[in-house]
Amino acid sequence: MGKSVEEYERLVSLTAGRLFFGDIYAKSFYTLGKIAEQQGQKAKAIEHYQKFLALWKYADPGLPEVKDAKWRLAVLS
């Protein structure tokens, strides 16, 4: 999982990606949250899920990741 975390952290650090690939940028936080949760890093997982939900606030609410992130955040909190 170390390599995947590195790749997703690289994605969220790219400033141009925020402009041209906002959906991928936002979903990267969701994925980082899941990885952190699997690694037992509760605080980090909460942080990533909150960031994902904040970025996705005005986007498609029917996305399964939104429902899942809200559920996971509720369980972790």
N, C-alpha and C positions, 0 to 999 in steps of 0.2 A: 504494500500500500504506500510505501514511502515515495515511490516514483509518481504515483497518481496524485498524491498530495502536492508534490513539487510542481506538477504540470498545472493543476487547478490554481495553485497560488500564483503561478506565473500568469495565468489567464486573468485573474482579478487584478493583477498589478499593471496590466497594459492599459494605458490611457486611451489610445485610439479605439481599442476594443469596446469601450463603453459607448462610444458614439455610433459605430457601425454594426456592432454585434451585441446590442444591449441585452437581448434575450439570453445569449450564451453567457454573457458576463453575470447576469443575475442568477441564472441556474447554476453557475459555478459555486456560488455561496451555498445553495441547497446541497449540492454534492459534497462540498467541504464539511457541511454540517453532519451529513450521514457518516462520512469517514471519521470525523472527530467523535461522533457518538459510538461508533463501533470500536474505537480505540479507548473508550472510557473517559474521554475528555469532555465532560459535561458542560463546563463553562464555555469552552470553545464552540461546541455544537450549538448551544443556545445563541451565542453571538452570531454565528453564521446563519442560522435559521431566521433570526431577527433581521439581519441585513437583507437576506433574500426576500422576506415578506415586505420589508420597507420599499425595496426596489420594485417589487411586483405589484404594489398597492393599486395602481391604476390600470394594470394590464388584465389579461384574461383571467377572471376569477374561477373559471371552470377547469383550469389546469390541474391535473391530479397532484402535481408537486405542491401546489398551494395548500390543498386540503391536508396532505401528508405532513408538510412542514408545520402547519398549525397544530396538528395532532401531536407530533413529536415535541414541539415546544411546550405544549400543555403538560405532557408526561414528564418532561425534564424539569419543568419549573416547580 
